[in-house]
Amino acid sequence: MARAPEGLVRALEEARAAQVAADRRDRDPVRFVHLQRRAEDREIVALLASSLAFGNVRTILTKVAEALDRLGPSPARAAGDLPRLLTKLEGFRHRIYAGADVARLLHGARVVQRANGSLGVAFSRALSGVSGGAPPSREHMQEALARFCDEIRVAGGLGKSHLLPDPRAGSTVKRLLLFVRWMARPADGIDLGLWDVPTSALVIPVDTHVHKLAKNLGLTRRGDASYATALEITASLATLDPADPVRFDFPLCHLGMLQRCPSRRDPLRCDGCGVLPLCRHWRGRGAGARNNRVTSARGP
Ligand code: SF4
């Protein structure tokens, strides 16, 4: 485990503060979750929005909006009736996934939700089943996610569709971890704080942006996009905040996107990056040297 560089908390908090919550939310699929009033709808919409969160952001937002339009005013209730749901989502497509995949995912989630009272309770049961009643930690998260997914997959007849990934396969399962983050982290304008899961047990959802920044900041040396990498980055962030390491996910991801992080010293693209002084490509270079480079790259 790497120790996060000193000064990183302040840099990330400044980056987070610079992004107004409402603005950030409007550009993120989590916006659809906030539009729902009932907890059961929020859970179903969060699963839908996170599951479709691959590809470019504009397409994701369009596709989630289309699916919700088809579902009607209560997505949770709509998810309860599989034959009608299949009809509502007929013709829907997002990349390789068809409406039937989405229908089975949502129906499975609704069955699990009703059987347990909420998806949050179902997930907490899976987590405490893995931890054997001990306080849950990050080590239990992968298997708990796998059991939670098994339950939904069986209830919805989803089969092996990658729309709901298999956490035991070792990939980052970014979309699932994003779903859990939205539900479990305290309400802060982005995350919703609906689930009773300790934030210390969460694992960071790693996408290309987070992975690049994490490498540049020395939070991981791993080059693969794997669950092990997500765990390593989370462990490094836990040296900054053991109780809630994943709170740094949003600023890391958005900084990476905003800067289109080149993962090399690029005076133009790195200009304005909130973590530049801590980045391995710039560390040790004085502010003057950095400024000169930016100025000379942009001309007089
Ligand atoms: S300084 Fe540049 S390379 Fe380093 S993290 Fe920021 S954008 Fe990426």
Residues whose N, C-alpha, C, O or C-beta is under 5 A from the ligand:
A	BS01	SF4	N216 Q259 C261 P262 S263 R264 R269 C270 C273 L276 C279 H281
